[in-house]
């Protein structure tokens, strides 16, 4: 059976950056299962997996536009330190949910100064080419519940 719209694909993957550093990977005993065509993985990887079968290996280089999008400089902002609780220990890498005109957005602290905190509303992998090494572990039909809910049920 091949990966196609509305089927559950189970994959082992390793994601690396341009320097070859591992950014993420599936655990050996816990591959990722997803409903193909439901937008549960980045579009470029989903496209690369379309039509693949159990046991196939795939190398996919996904451009930012088909991954987490380009990096938008306007989503990097400086916030007064006073906008955070006085007793809060803030450090680079911490994430907070902020309110924006478009609704809630997850921001990552990139720099902490005595007066200002720099936060970035971009996805941490925005603007990066994603390099996936994937092995298809299984492909099966989705259940009715999984199709209705858009997940790997």
Secondary structure, 3 states (H helix, E strand, C coil): CECCCCEEEEEEEEEECCCCCEEEECECCECEEEECCCCCCCHHHHHHHCCCECCCEEEEEECHHHCCCCCCHHHEEEEEHHHCCCCCCCCCCCEEEEEECCEEEEEEEEEECCCEEEEECCCCCCCCCEEEEEEEEEEEECCHHHHHHCCCC
